[in-house]
Amino acid sequence: MFLRKGLLGAMGIILAAGMGAAFSQEPQTQSQTSPGLDETFRRDRIERLERQRERWERRDGIEGHRDMGRRGGIGYLIRELNLTEEQRQQSRAILQRRLESTKLQRGELFKLREKRIAGTFTAEDEARAKALRQEIHTAMEGVRTEMAGVLTAEQKAKLEELKKERKESMEQRMKEREERLNSKPE
Protein backbone atom coordinates (compact mmCIF):
# COMPACT_ATOMS: atom_id res chain seq x y z
CA MET A 1 0.00 0.00 0.00
CA PHE A 2 2.78 2.36 0.97
CA LEU A 3 4.59 1.46 -2.24
CA ARG A 4 1.53 2.30 -4.33
CA LYS A 5 1.06 5.67 -2.66
CA GLY A 6 4.75 6.43 -3.03
CA LEU A 7 4.78 5.43 -6.66
CA LEU A 8 1.66 7.47 -7.40
CA GLY A 9 3.13 10.43 -5.53
CA ALA A 10 6.41 10.19 -7.44
CA MET A 11 4.56 9.99 -10.74
CA GLY A 12 2.49 13.01 -9.77
CA ILE A 13 5.61 15.00 -8.92
CA ILE A 14 7.30 14.04 -12.21
CA LEU A 15 4.17 14.86 -14.16
CA ALA A 16 3.74 18.19 -12.40
CA ALA A 17 7.39 19.06 -12.97
CA GLY A 18 7.09 18.17 -16.65
CA MET A 19 3.92 20.22 -17.03
CA GLY A 20 5.49 23.13 -15.23
CA ALA A 21 8.52 23.01 -17.52
CA ALA A 22 6.30 22.84 -20.60
CA PHE A 23 4.17 25.79 -19.52
CA SER A 24 7.17 27.82 -18.48
CA GLN A 25 8.79 27.36 -21.91
CA GLU A 26 5.73 28.34 -23.92
CA PRO A 27 5.78 32.07 -23.07
CA GLN A 28 9.48 32.24 -23.96
CA THR A 29 8.85 31.14 -27.53
CA GLN A 30 5.99 33.58 -27.89
CA SER A 31 8.00 36.48 -26.50
CA GLN A 32 10.89 35.81 -28.89
CA THR A 33 8.81 36.69 -31.96
CA SER A 34 6.34 39.48 -32.05
CA PRO A 35 2.83 38.32 -32.97
CA GLY A 36 2.51 41.29 -35.34
CA LEU A 37 5.53 40.21 -37.40
CA ASP A 38 4.36 36.60 -37.44
CA GLU A 39 0.92 37.61 -38.64
CA THR A 40 2.34 39.98 -41.28
CA PHE A 41 4.68 37.28 -42.57
CA ARG A 42 1.83 34.76 -42.74
CA ARG A 43 -0.46 37.22 -44.53
CA ASP A 44 2.28 38.14 -47.07
CA ARG A 45 2.96 34.47 -47.75
CA ILE A 46 -0.73 33.75 -48.34
CA GLU A 47 -1.00 36.72 -50.72
CA ARG A 48 2.07 35.55 -52.68
CA LEU A 49 0.64 32.05 -52.96
CA GLU A 50 -2.69 33.47 -54.15
CA ARG A 51 -0.98 35.57 -56.83
CA GLN A 52 1.01 32.53 -57.95
CA ARG A 53 -2.18 30.44 -58.15
CA GLU A 54 -3.86 33.17 -60.21
CA ARG A 55 -0.90 33.27 -62.61
CA TRP A 56 -1.11 29.50 -63.04
CA GLU A 57 -4.86 29.68 -63.71
CA ARG A 58 -4.36 32.48 -66.25
CA ARG A 59 -1.63 30.50 -67.93
CA ASP A 60 -3.80 27.38 -68.08
CA GLY A 61 -6.38 29.43 -69.96
CA ILE A 62 -3.99 30.02 -72.85
CA GLU A 63 -4.73 27.43 -75.50
CA GLY A 64 -2.06 24.78 -75.79
CA HIS A 65 -0.07 26.13 -72.88
CA ARG A 66 -0.70 23.32 -70.41
CA ASP A 67 1.97 20.67 -69.87
CA MET A 68 4.39 22.57 -72.01
CA GLY A 69 7.27 23.79 -69.90
CA ARG A 70 8.66 26.83 -71.67
CA ARG A 71 6.37 28.25 -74.33
CA GLY A 72 8.35 29.06 -77.42
CA GLY A 73 11.13 26.59 -76.69
CA ILE A 74 12.49 24.23 -79.31
CA GLY A 75 10.56 21.25 -77.88
CA TYR A 76 7.34 23.20 -78.19
CA LEU A 77 8.11 24.06 -81.81
CA ILE A 78 8.98 20.48 -82.68
CA ARG A 79 5.62 19.32 -81.29
CA GLU A 80 3.59 22.12 -82.84
CA LEU A 81 5.20 21.93 -86.28
CA ASN A 82 4.92 18.12 -86.45
CA LEU A 83 8.49 17.68 -87.64
CA THR A 84 9.43 14.36 -89.20
CA GLU A 85 12.19 12.31 -87.60
CA GLU A 86 14.59 13.41 -90.34
CA GLN A 87 13.73 17.07 -89.71
CA ARG A 88 14.23 16.55 -85.98
CA GLN A 89 17.66 15.06 -86.55
CA GLN A 90 18.62 17.92 -88.87
CA SER A 91 17.41 20.52 -86.37
CA ARG A 92 19.31 18.85 -83.53
CA ALA A 93 22.47 18.82 -85.64
CA ILE A 94 22.06 22.52 -86.46
CA LEU A 95 21.52 23.43 -82.81
CA GLN A 96 24.43 21.29 -81.64
CA ARG A 97 26.75 22.87 -84.21
CA ARG A 98 25.72 26.39 -83.19
CA LEU A 99 26.05 25.61 -79.48
CA GLU A 100 29.57 24.32 -80.05
CA SER A 101 30.46 27.39 -82.08
CA THR A 102 29.33 29.74 -79.29
CA LYS A 103 30.69 27.71 -76.36
CA LEU A 104 33.72 29.98 -75.82
CA GLN A 105 31.61 33.15 -75.99
CA ARG A 106 29.10 31.77 -73.51
CA GLY A 107 31.90 30.73 -71.14
CA GLU A 108 33.49 34.17 -71.29
CA LEU A 109 30.11 35.82 -70.76
CA PHE A 110 29.57 33.65 -67.69
CA LYS A 111 32.93 34.78 -66.26
CA LEU A 112 31.99 38.40 -66.87
CA ARG A 113 28.71 37.79 -65.06
CA GLU A 114 30.63 36.47 -62.07
CA LYS A 115 32.77 39.63 -62.11
CA ARG A 116 29.62 41.75 -62.09
CA ILE A 117 28.26 39.84 -59.10
CA ALA A 118 31.59 40.19 -57.29
CA GLY A 119 31.56 43.95 -57.94
CA THR A 120 34.74 44.02 -60.05
CA PHE A 121 33.00 44.72 -63.36
CA THR A 122 34.62 47.51 -65.44
CA ALA A 123 33.53 49.55 -68.45
CA GLU A 124 35.76 47.38 -70.69
CA ASP A 125 34.01 44.30 -69.31
CA GLU A 126 30.65 45.86 -70.14
CA ALA A 127 31.75 46.51 -73.73
CA ARG A 128 33.09 42.96 -74.04
CA ALA A 129 29.85 41.48 -72.66
CA LYS A 130 27.84 43.51 -75.15
CA ALA A 131 30.04 42.26 -78.03
CA LEU A 132 29.72 38.65 -76.83
CA ARG A 133 25.94 38.90 -76.60
CA GLN A 134 25.86 40.30 -80.14
CA GLU A 135 28.00 37.39 -81.42
CA ILE A 136 25.69 34.87 -79.75
CA HIS A 137 22.64 36.67 -81.13
CA THR A 138 24.10 36.57 -84.65
CA ALA A 139 24.78 32.85 -84.27
CA MET A 140 21.18 32.27 -83.22
CA GLU A 141 19.95 34.21 -86.25
CA GLY A 142 21.97 31.73 -88.29
CA VAL A 143 20.16 28.88 -86.53
CA ARG A 144 16.80 30.39 -87.45
CA THR A 145 17.88 30.73 -91.09
CA GLU A 146 19.19 27.15 -91.26
CA MET A 147 16.10 25.79 -89.50
CA ALA A 148 13.84 27.56 -92.00
CA GLY A 149 15.60 25.59 -94.73
CA VAL A 150 14.55 22.33 -93.06
CA LEU A 151 10.83 23.22 -92.87
CA THR A 152 8.16 22.65 -95.47
CA ALA A 153 5.98 25.54 -96.71
CA GLU A 154 3.12 24.48 -94.40
CA GLN A 155 5.44 24.29 -91.42
CA LYS A 156 6.85 27.73 -92.22
CA ALA A 157 3.30 29.15 -92.29
CA LYS A 158 2.54 27.47 -88.96
CA LEU A 159 5.79 28.88 -87.51
CA GLU A 160 4.82 32.40 -88.57
CA GLU A 161 1.41 31.92 -86.97
CA LEU A 162 3.04 30.74 -83.72
CA LYS A 163 5.38 33.74 -83.74
CA LYS A 164 2.42 36.07 -84.20
CA GLU A 165 0.53 34.42 -81.31
CA ARG A 166 3.61 34.62 -79.10
CA LYS A 167 4.08 38.30 -79.88
CA GLU A 168 0.42 39.07 -79.13
CA SER A 169 0.62 37.13 -75.88
CA MET A 170 3.74 39.01 -74.83
CA GLU A 171 2.15 42.37 -75.67
CA GLN A 172 -0.91 41.41 -73.62
CA ARG A 173 1.26 40.43 -70.62
CA MET A 174 3.20 43.69 -70.88
CA LYS A 175 -0.05 45.67 -71.01
CA GLU A 176 -1.41 43.83 -67.94
CA ARG A 177 1.88 44.36 -66.11
CA GLU A 178 1.86 48.08 -66.87
CA GLU A 179 -1.77 48.34 -65.69
CA ARG A 180 -0.87 46.56 -62.44
CA LEU A 181 2.10 48.85 -61.86
CA ASN A 182 0.05 51.98 -62.60
CA SER A 183 -2.83 50.90 -60.35
CA LYS A 184 -0.64 50.21 -57.29
CA PRO A 185 -1.18 52.74 -54.48
CA GLU A 186 1.99 54.55 -53.54
DRENDO-1510 file (C-alpha; in Angstrom, 1 decimal, always signed):
<recs>
REC; n; res; u; v; w
REC; 1; MET; +0.0; +0.0; +0.0 .
REC; 2; PHE; +2.8; +2.4; +1.0 .
REC; 3; LEU; +4.6; +1.5; -2.2 .
REC; 4; ARG; +1.5; +2.3; -4.3 .
REC; 5; LYS; +1.1; +5.7; -2.7 .
REC; 6; GLY; +4.8; +6.4; -3.0 .
REC; 7; LEU; +4.8; +5.4; -6.7 .
REC; 8; LEU; +1.7; +7.5; -7.4 .
REC; 9; GLY; +3.1; +10.4; -5.5 .
REC; 10; ALA; +6.4; +10.2; -7.4 .
REC; 11; MET; +4.6; +10.0; -10.7 .
REC; 12; GLY; +2.5; +13.0; -9.8 .
REC; 13; ILE; +5.6; +15.0; -8.9 .
REC; 14; ILE; +7.3; +14.0; -12.2 .
REC; 15; LEU; +4.2; +14.9; -14.2 .
REC; 16; ALA; +3.7; +18.2; -12.4 .
REC; 17; ALA; +7.4; +19.1; -13.0 .
REC; 18; GLY; +7.1; +18.2; -16.6 .
REC; 19; MET; +3.9; +20.2; -17.0 .
REC; 20; GLY; +5.5; +23.1; -15.2 .
REC; 21; ALA; +8.5; +23.0; -17.5 .
REC; 22; ALA; +6.3; +22.8; -20.6 .
REC; 23; PHE; +4.2; +25.8; -19.5 .
REC; 24; SER; +7.2; +27.8; -18.5 .
REC; 25; GLN; +8.8; +27.4; -21.9 .
REC; 26; GLU; +5.7; +28.3; -23.9 .
REC; 27; PRO; +5.8; +32.1; -23.1 .
REC; 28; GLN; +9.5; +32.2; -24.0 .
REC; 29; THR; +8.9; +31.1; -27.5 .
REC; 30; GLN; +6.0; +33.6; -27.9 .
REC; 31; SER; +8.0; +36.5; -26.5 .
REC; 32; GLN; +10.9; +35.8; -28.9 .
REC; 33; THR; +8.8; +36.7; -32.0 .
REC; 34; SER; +6.3; +39.5; -32.0 .
REC; 35; PRO; +2.8; +38.3; -33.0 .
REC; 36; GLY; +2.5; +41.3; -35.3 .
REC; 37; LEU; +5.5; +40.2; -37.4 .
REC; 38; ASP; +4.4; +36.6; -37.4 .
REC; 39; GLU; +0.9; +37.6; -38.6 .
REC; 40; THR; +2.3; +40.0; -41.3 .
REC; 41; PHE; +4.7; +37.3; -42.6 .
REC; 42; ARG; +1.8; +34.8; -42.7 .
REC; 43; ARG; -0.5; +37.2; -44.5 .
REC; 44; ASP; +2.3; +38.1; -47.1 .
REC; 45; ARG; +3.0; +34.5; -47.8 .
REC; 46; ILE; -0.7; +33.7; -48.3 .
REC; 47; GLU; -1.0; +36.7; -50.7 .
REC; 48; ARG; +2.1; +35.6; -52.7 .
REC; 49; LEU; +0.6; +32.0; -53.0 .
REC; 50; GLU; -2.7; +33.5; -54.2 .
REC; 51; ARG; -1.0; +35.6; -56.8 .
REC; 52; GLN; +1.0; +32.5; -57.9 .
REC; 53; ARG; -2.2; +30.4; -58.1 .
REC; 54; GLU; -3.9; +33.2; -60.2 .
REC; 55; ARG; -0.9; +33.3; -62.6 .
REC; 56; TRP; -1.1; +29.5; -63.0 .
REC; 57; GLU; -4.9; +29.7; -63.7 .
REC; 58; ARG; -4.4; +32.5; -66.2 .
REC; 59; ARG; -1.6; +30.5; -67.9 .
REC; 60; ASP; -3.8; +27.4; -68.1 .
REC; 61; GLY; -6.4; +29.4; -70.0 .
REC; 62; ILE; -4.0; +30.0; -72.9 .
REC; 63; GLU; -4.7; +27.4; -75.5 .
REC; 64; GLY; -2.1; +24.8; -75.8 .
REC; 65; HIS; -0.1; +26.1; -72.9 .
REC; 66; ARG; -0.7; +23.3; -70.4 .
REC; 67; ASP; +2.0; +20.7; -69.9 .
REC; 68; MET; +4.4; +22.6; -72.0 .
REC; 69; GLY; +7.3; +23.8; -69.9 .
REC; 70; ARG; +8.7; +26.8; -71.7 .
REC; 71; ARG; +6.4; +28.3; -74.3 .
REC; 72; GLY; +8.3; +29.1; -77.4 .
REC; 73; GLY; +11.1; +26.6; -76.7 .
REC; 74; ILE; +12.5; +24.2; -79.3 .
REC; 75; GLY; +10.6; +21.2; -77.9 .
REC; 76; TYR; +7.3; +23.2; -78.2 .
REC; 77; LEU; +8.1; +24.1; -81.8 .
REC; 78; ILE; +9.0; +20.5; -82.7 .
REC; 79; ARG; +5.6; +19.3; -81.3 .
REC; 80; GLU; +3.6; +22.1; -82.8 .
REC; 81; LEU; +5.2; +21.9; -86.3 .
REC; 82; ASN; +4.9; +18.1; -86.4 .
REC; 83; LEU; +8.5; +17.7; -87.6 .
REC; 84; THR; +9.4; +14.4; -89.2 .
REC; 85; GLU; +12.2; +12.3; -87.6 .
REC; 86; GLU; +14.6; +13.4; -90.3 .
REC; 87; GLN; +13.7; +17.1; -89.7 .
REC; 88; ARG; +14.2; +16.5; -86.0 .
REC; 89; GLN; +17.7; +15.1; -86.6 .
REC; 90; GLN; +18.6; +17.9; -88.9 .
REC; 91; SER; +17.4; +20.5; -86.4 .
REC; 92; ARG; +19.3; +18.9; -83.5 .
REC; 93; ALA; +22.5; +18.8; -85.6 .
REC; 94; ILE; +22.1; +22.5; -86.5 .
REC; 95; LEU; +21.5; +23.4; -82.8 .
REC; 96; GLN; +24.4; +21.3; -81.6 .
REC; 97; ARG; +26.8; +22.9; -84.2 .
REC; 98; ARG; +25.7; +26.4; -83.2 .
REC; 99; LEU; +26.0; +25.6; -79.5 .
REC; 100; GLU; +29.6; +24.3; -80.1 .
REC; 101; SER; +30.5; +27.4; -82.1 .
REC; 102; THR; +29.3; +29.7; -79.3 .
REC; 103; LYS; +30.7; +27.7; -76.4 .
REC; 104; LEU; +33.7; +30.0; -75.8 .
REC; 105; GLN; +31.6; +33.2; -76.0 .
REC; 106; ARG; +29.1; +31.8; -73.5 .
REC; 107; GLY; +31.9; +30.7; -71.1 .
REC; 108; GLU; +33.5; +34.2; -71.3 .
REC; 109; LEU; +30.1; +35.8; -70.8 .
REC; 110; PHE; +29.6; +33.7; -67.7 .
REC; 111; LYS; +32.9; +34.8; -66.3 .
REC; 112; LEU; +32.0; +38.4; -66.9 .
REC; 113; ARG; +28.7; +37.8; -65.1 .
REC; 114; GLU; +30.6; +36.5; -62.1 .
REC; 115; LYS; +32.8; +39.6; -62.1 .
REC; 116; ARG; +29.6; +41.8; -62.1 .
REC; 117; ILE; +28.3; +39.8; -59.1 .
REC; 118; ALA; +31.6; +40.2; -57.3 .
REC; 119; GLY; +31.6; +43.9; -57.9 .
REC; 120; THR; +34.7; +44.0; -60.0 .
REC; 121; PHE; +33.0; +44.7; -63.4 .
REC; 122; THR; +34.6; +47.5; -65.4 .
REC; 123; ALA; +33.5; +49.5; -68.5 .
REC; 124; GLU; +35.8; +47.4; -70.7 .
REC; 125; ASP; +34.0; +44.3; -69.3 .
REC; 126; GLU; +30.6; +45.9; -70.1 .
REC; 127; ALA; +31.8; +46.5; -73.7 .
REC; 128; ARG; +33.1; +43.0; -74.0 .
REC; 129; ALA; +29.8; +41.5; -72.7 .
REC; 130; LYS; +27.8; +43.5; -75.2 .
REC; 131; ALA; +30.0; +42.3; -78.0 .
REC; 132; LEU; +29.7; +38.7; -76.8 .
REC; 133; ARG; +25.9; +38.9; -76.6 .
REC; 134; GLN; +25.9; +40.3; -80.1 .
REC; 135; GLU; +28.0; +37.4; -81.4 .
REC; 136; ILE; +25.7; +34.9; -79.8 .
REC; 137; HIS; +22.6; +36.7; -81.1 .
REC; 138; THR; +24.1; +36.6; -84.6 .
REC; 139; ALA; +24.8; +32.8; -84.3 .
REC; 140; MET; +21.2; +32.3; -83.2 .
REC; 141; GLU; +20.0; +34.2; -86.2 .
REC; 142; GLY; +22.0; +31.7; -88.3 .
REC; 143; VAL; +20.2; +28.9; -86.5 .
REC; 144; ARG; +16.8; +30.4; -87.5 .
REC; 145; THR; +17.9; +30.7; -91.1 .
REC; 146; GLU; +19.2; +27.2; -91.3 .
REC; 147; MET; +16.1; +25.8; -89.5 .
REC; 148; ALA; +13.8; +27.6; -92.0 .
REC; 149; GLY; +15.6; +25.6; -94.7 .
REC; 150; VAL; +14.5; +22.3; -93.1 .
REC; 151; LEU; +10.8; +23.2; -92.9 .
REC; 152; THR; +8.2; +22.7; -95.5 .
REC; 153; ALA; +6.0; +25.5; -96.7 .
REC; 154; GLU; +3.1; +24.5; -94.4 .
REC; 155; GLN; +5.4; +24.3; -91.4 .
REC; 156; LYS; +6.8; +27.7; -92.2 .
REC; 157; ALA; +3.3; +29.2; -92.3 .
REC; 158; LYS; +2.5; +27.5; -89.0 .
REC; 159; LEU; +5.8; +28.9; -87.5 .
REC; 160; GLU; +4.8; +32.4; -88.6 .
REC; 161; GLU; +1.4; +31.9; -87.0 .
REC; 162; LEU; +3.0; +30.7; -83.7 .
REC; 163; LYS; +5.4; +33.7; -83.7 .
REC; 164; LYS; +2.4; +36.1; -84.2 .
REC; 165; GLU; +0.5; +34.4; -81.3 .
REC; 166; ARG; +3.6; +34.6; -79.1 .
REC; 167; LYS; +4.1; +38.3; -79.9 .
REC; 168; GLU; +0.4; +39.1; -79.1 .
REC; 169; SER; +0.6; +37.1; -75.9 .
REC; 170; MET; +3.7; +39.0; -74.8 .
REC; 171; GLU; +2.2; +42.4; -75.7 .
REC; 172; GLN; -0.9; +41.4; -73.6 .
REC; 173; ARG; +1.3; +40.4; -70.6 .
REC; 174; MET; +3.2; +43.7; -70.9 .
REC; 175; LYS; -0.1; +45.7; -71.0 .
REC; 176; GLU; -1.4; +43.8; -67.9 .
REC; 177; ARG; +1.9; +44.4; -66.1 .
REC; 178; GLU; +1.9; +48.1; -66.9 .
REC; 179; GLU; -1.8; +48.3; -65.7 .
REC; 180; ARG; -0.9; +46.6; -62.4 .
REC; 181; LEU; +2.1; +48.9; -61.9 .
REC; 182; ASN; +0.0; +52.0; -62.6 .
REC; 183; SER; -2.8; +50.9; -60.4 .
REC; 184; LYS; -0.6; +50.2; -57.3 .
REC; 185; PRO; -1.2; +52.7; -54.5 .
REC; 186; GLU; +2.0; +54.6; -53.5 .
</recs>
